[in-house]
Amino acid sequence: MPRLYEIEGAFRAAIKIEPSGKRTVTTQVFVNELEKVNWHWSLRQANTWIETYVTTFRDVSDQEGEARTFQLFNPNGGL
């Protein structure tokens, strides 16, 4: 049975730290992590959740569509 607190855990598990130190999340990896804890979401549902509940990541996708990339940002002047 899926539990609400597992959604945030799946998001954290989907965060990738690049060699440059940037933290990114792709919608596909987030959906894959959700599947591991019995949440079966579409890419659109995952994007909506990120846009609604995660204020520290912004969309940095370089193409249109539901397969998006989000990156951690600092609203006070740095990335």
RADA-V447381 format. One line per field, one symbol per residue. phi: phi as a letter, one per 20 degrees, with the letter a starting at -180 (. if undefined). psi: psi as a letter, one per 40 degrees, with the letter a starting at -180 (. if undefined). burial: I if it has 16 or more other C-alpha atoms within 10 Angstrom, else O. A space follows every 10 residues. Layout:
phi=???
psi=???
burial=???
//
This chain:
phi=.fcgffffff fffefdefgf nfdccdffff ffffgfdmdd deffffffff feddeeccfc fdbfpeedcd cfcdfepcd
psi=hiideddddd dddehhhide eihihidddd ddddddffhg iidddddddd ddeheeiihf ieiiaegihi ihihefei.
burial=OOOOOIIIOI IOOIIOOOOO OOIIIIIIII IIIIOOOOIO OOIOOIIOOI OOOOOOIIIO OOOOOOOIII IIIOOOOOO
//
